[in-house]
Amino acid sequence: MSVTEPATIPVALSGRSYEVRVGPGLLARLGAECGLLLRKDSVPVVTDANVAALYTDAVEASLAAVGKQARWLVLPAGEKTKDWAHLAQVIDFLLAEGVDRGDHIVALGGGVIGDLTGFAAAVLKRGCGFVQVPTTLLAQVDSSVGGKTAINVPMGKNLVGAFHQPGLVLADTDVLGTLPPRELRAGYAEVVKYGLIDDANFFAWCEAKGPALLAGDAAARIEAVSRSVAAKARVVAEDERETTGTRALLNLGHTFGHALEAETGYSDTLLHGEAVAIGMVLAARYSVRRGLMQQADADRIAAHFEACDMKADVTELGLSCDGRRLADHMLHDKKMDAGTLPFLLMRGIGQTFLAKDVAIDDVAAFLDRELKS
């Protein structure tokens, strides 16, 4: 793939279709890639301190090349930025910059910045445009695509938000080279997820290529991001607002994972992708408990994460809680519906389905055993 020819994956939605472009060198061509989406001479860019330290010059040069000037809002890095106070800060910044409904703002960063900026764009003047420029592997393959935007509140993660699709997503695979290894591995969990949902061949690809991807193989990174985005784009096109159940499959491992994140205080103790990896292992083991999945398949999933130097067992977290406490965190999950919580379980690798007959007490007992094993 040449620098001038990124992979282009369409997200086909009625009246709101957009493209995800994947490849190296896209950040340096931000202004040209955005084209007519940037209507004014000044372009509001929301980012965090870590990303700004790396890419301010590149973004400013890219925009200057097409006669635009970046106007920056630099926020603290980390999950705690995704809250009411910083949402208000983003909105005040955009209003001060004179953003209109027809304008596009730029979200430059990982999932926190993308979710926060996208939510601000959703509510500002009842909706303005935004461009996602994800700088982490997790954001490139998951949160930047599909239009889910949200903030966290004391009761739980992503409980306040909106569906608001971006106008464009630019996933520059070169920027993955600046990620700390731990963050790269955490993002990789979301890549594996697409294989476990409905593509056993892609999971096998991950087993073969995952370690090379994490070690820096540029071609493997481009293929992983492109295939993951294509998988998510297909699901989003079928079920944009998670009304038919198809899109819910993208939450594999997240119900268990979010409970683990809540128990660890949404802190750096456990990154989101790390929680999802353990959550997928737990979903597989719970599927075995229910007689749905072979133990060998669950073991294969755990073994792959271990081969990638990732935690695969909840006991590795050193939690002091019991299974009931973890299950209680799930009661605040945004997927709760009429007092019940659907669970994503597996009949095998690549055979995920939505189960609506899971008793939370049984989940609590299962987690209690896992914590003590």
Number of C-alpha atoms within 10 A of each C-alpha: 10 9 9 11 12 20 19 16 19 17 23 16 16 7 6 11 14 17 18 25 22 24 26 22 18 24 24 19 19 23 24 15 16 18 10 11 17 23 13 14 12 18 22 23 22 24 26 21 14 14 19 19 10 12 18 16 11 15 21 19 19 22 22 15 15 15 12 18 20 19 17 17 16 18 18 14 17 17 18 15 18 24 19 14 9 18 18 12 14 22 19 14 17 21 13 9 13 12 22 15 14 12 19 25 27 29 29 26 27 24 26 25 31 32 28 25 30 33 26 30 31 24 14 19 13 9 17 21 23 29 26 30 27 29 29 29 30 24 23 31 25 24 22 33 25 24 21 21 26 26 26 21 14 8 11 20 21 18 16 15 18 20 15 24 26 29 20 25 26 27 32 26 23 16 19 22 16 12 13 10 14 15 17 20 26 23 24 28 24 28 26 25 24 25 23 26 24 19 18 16 13 21 23 16 15 20 19 12 17 24 18 16 21 20 15 12 14 18 13 19 24 22 16 23 24 23 18 21 28 20 19 21 23 17 19 22 18 17 17 20 18 15 10 10 14 17 19 20 21 22 19 28 26 23 26 27 28 23 25 27 24 18 17 15 12 20 14 11 11 19 20 24 24 25 26 29 31 28 24 29 27 25 25 32 25 21 21 20 13 12 11 15 20 17 15 11 17 22 14 15 22 22 17 20 24 13 13 18 14 19 20 25 18 19 14 10 16 8 12 8 11 16 19 18 14 22 23 14 19 22 17 16 19 14 18 12 9 6 7 14 21 18 25 25 27 28 17 21 22 18 15 22 18 16 12 11 10 15 12 18 13 14 18 18 15 18 22 18 12 17 19 10 9
